[in-house]
Amino acid sequence: MILPIVAYGDPVLKQKAKMIPAEYPDLEVLIDNMFETMYGASGVGLAAPQVGKSLRIFIVDTAPFSSDEDIEDEERKDLENFKKAFINAEIIEEKGDEWPFGEGCLSIPGINEDVFRQPDITIRYEDLDRKEHTETYTGLIARVIQHEYDHIEGVLFTDKLSSLKKRILKGKLKGISKGKVDADYRMRFPEKKGR
């Protein structure tokens, strides 16, 4: 089932998400719905807060990046086959020289800005069977994970922009929260009148 994506300005996007207990009901259904929602919106990642649930879960499928002509062949194969759900994740290390990349967000349609992030991460998380893993990622896969991880920490990519850039985008962001934006997927706007 495709869920509405929560727009910028909704308080759930600024909350640190809660841990998911082992007995959480219908977790697999939620994850399936999140994948369906993400694909329906042509995204590469989606976090539970973006569908209105303050839970420490996010999903990633980097296959769309594999068609980028600037990607080296070795990274292309990794991107093509990387699809995963991260439950109760914690990034335990980020390292390397920060590099910029144009990021967007399904909760903030129509805005794309360069964000600086470190290229290498180590993350601990649980899979759908609730088995714990500690893995290291690099490049675009690491970046997508960092972006989605920020969501479960209550951080948006716009929070990482310079104060000048934030001032420039302020009106556009306010418009998004009021529903004054074109998105070709279902959204829920916190300040839209008559919703």
ABEGO torsion letter per residue (X at the ends): XBBBBBBBGBAAAABBBBBBBAABBGAAAAAAAAAAAAAAAGBABBBAAAAGBBBBBBBBBAAAAAABAABBAAAAAAAAABBBBBBGBBBABBBEBBBBBBBBBAABBGBBBBBBBBABBBBBBBBAAGBBBBBBBBEAAAAAAAAAAAAAAGBBAAAABBAAAAAAAAAAAAAAAAGBBBBABBBBBAABBGX
